[in-house]
Amino acid sequence: QVQLVQSGGGLVQPGGSLRLSCAASGYTFSSYAMRWYRQAPGKERELVADISRSGLTINYAGSVKGRFTISRDNAKNTVYLQMNSLKPEDTAVYYCYLRMGWSTDYWGQGTQVTVSS
């Protein structure tokens, strides 16, 4: 079955960096685009970044553009989110996401990122 297992995250000071990983299994990883979402306390879940199957097409939310980098390694079935210059407002639970077909969604288990001094 499809599994998305996240790692990384934690507590970091403002201006610091973290890298999140999402290891996929149970399907042909290179055949699907991937996304990262985040949800801050009291807020709706928002799309942070997405990456095409090949990794050649990438999009970012305006709030993270220039600071975050999404990438994927199709040989390792893993998608990454490198987060630099972190701000307190980046504090949230981060999720990797996969959509198959028209309406089948899969989510990673979520990873807490806390940016605080």
N, C-alpha and C positions, 0 to 999 in steps of 0.2 A: 504494500500500500504506500501511498505517497506520504513522505515525512519531510518536514522542514525543521532542522534542529539548529538553533541559534547559539552562538557563543560570543563572548566579549562583553563590553559594557562595564558599568561600575560607576565609581565616584571620581570626578576629575575637577580640577580647579579651572576657573575661567581662563580661556586662552589655551587650554590643553588639548590633547588629542586622544581619540579612542578609535579602535577599529572593531566593527561588528562583522561576524561571519554567519552565514546561513548555509548549512550543508544539506543538500537535497538527496533524496533517494526514492526509489519506487517508480520512477518514470524516466523518460529520456530528457535529461536536463537541458541539453543544447537545443531542444525543439520549442522551448517556451521562453517568453520574456519574463522578467522578474521585477519585483518592486520592493521598496522599503516604505513603510508607513510609520507614523509615530502618533502617540496619544498622550497628551499632557493631562494632568488632573483637571477635571471639570471642563475639558474641551473635547471636541469631536476628533476622531481619528483623521489624520491628514496625510496625503501622499508626499513623501520626501523626495524620492527619486525612482526612476525606472530605467531599465536597460533591455535592449532587444536581445534576441536569441544569439546573435553573433557578437554582441557587445559594441557594435558600431554606432548604434543610435541610443543616445542617452538624454534624459530630461531631468531637470531639477526644479524643486519648488524655489520660488524667488528668495525665500528666507534662508536657504542654505547654499545657494549658488555661489561658487567661488571658495567655499569652505569645505564642502562635503564632496567626496568622490565615490561613485558607485562603480563597481567592476565585477567581472565574473571570470572564473576559470572553468571552462567546460570540461577540461580533463579531470578536474577534481570535484565536479558537480557542486560548486560552491559560488555563492555571490557574496560580495563584501560591501561594506559601507565604511569608508575612511572618513572620519570626522575631525577636522582641524579647527583651530580658533573657536573652540566651543564657548557658548554663551549660556548664562543661566536659563534663558528662554528655550534652550535646546533640551532642557530636562523633560523627559518623557519616557514612556515605554515604547520601544522600537520593535517593529514586527516585519519580518520578510513575508512576502505574499506571492502566490502563484494562482493564476486563473487558467483553467483548462476548459476549452469549449466555450459555450455561451454563459454558463452560470455555475460552474463548479469551482469553488474557491478553496484554497488551502492557505493556512496561516502558520507561521512559526509560533513558538510558545511565548514569545515576547522577552525582551531584555531591558532591564531598567538602566537608563543613563541619567545620572545626576551631576549637574554642573553647579558647583558651589565652592565658595572659599571657606 
